[in-house]
Amino acid sequence: MIRVGVLGAAGRMGREVCRAVAAADDLVLAAGVDPHHRGERVGDLEVAGALDALASAGAEVAVDFTRPDAVMGNARWCLDHGIHVVIGTTGIGSQDLEELAGLTGGGRPNAIVAPNFAIGAVLMMRFAEEAARLFDAAEVVELHHDAKADAPSGTALATARRIAAAREGAWRAPAGDRSYPGARGADVEGVRVHAVRLPGLLAHQEVVFGGPGQVLVIRHDATDRTAFIPGVLLALRAVRERPGLTVGLEALLSR
Ligand code: NAP
């Protein structure tokens, strides 16, 4: 049995994760932390207000679905207290990854960071990387609910970076947004990324490739937060056995 603590337990993802952990035969929902929601109930769990609750509940693994400005502080605390971490919160930058790599492994606890735990999104990124070898011209359109804190999404950034790395040529997207700055999206390593925020959406992404006489669209839609749960459970079960820092769900899926 793995004792799990959930950070951001009262949030939208946190509640789903608490439900899934409580229902799993090999996992125990040991604690949930969410400072502004202390005392609230998530199923049978009473939400705690401070990280100490993880240590007192004997959590071996913590999973973080909080906010970009909270996640690194939580991760440092867990790793300093001998607790492995699984991070789903987006907005983790390359400096943060470097820091996490330094804080993990070598007898210290481990970390898994995945900007997207949905298997379909992992495949979308893999297929986009493949297409980028044959189509240089590509743009990413990500669409999310209006309460999302960061833009572009972690998945869009990861996709753009993988496309940039896989490109054979040096196609430069035309700018052309002098009258309305921003109309052409953000430039992520030469790949234009467009972020749409609307009520009614959850998490969606299109990667659009263009070439002479043809267009290829690779699209993924997460229509419910349960899409992320199998990937989160896989990471919770794997993190104790993966020394150091693991980035991306794909590493856990490859045989
Ligand atoms: P949410 O509903 O706003 O939940 C976040 C929760 O964390 C809130 O209850 C928030 O409390 C709480 N929180 C804030 N600071 C905290 C801290 N220091 N310690 C513990 N809890 C804290 O957001 P969400 O939709 O669940 O998304 C959470 C994160 O996961 C976002 O970064 C999102 O992009 C990401 N996400 C990732 C995946 C993936 O597959 N990797 C999938 C979905 C979402 P307040 O209400 O007081 O702020």
Residues whose N, C-alpha, C, O or C-beta is under 5 A from the ligand:
A	BS01	NAP	L7 G8 A10 G11 R12 M13 G14 V33 D34 P35 H36 F65 T66 R67 P68 A70 G88 T89 T90 A114 P115 N116 F117 A118 F228
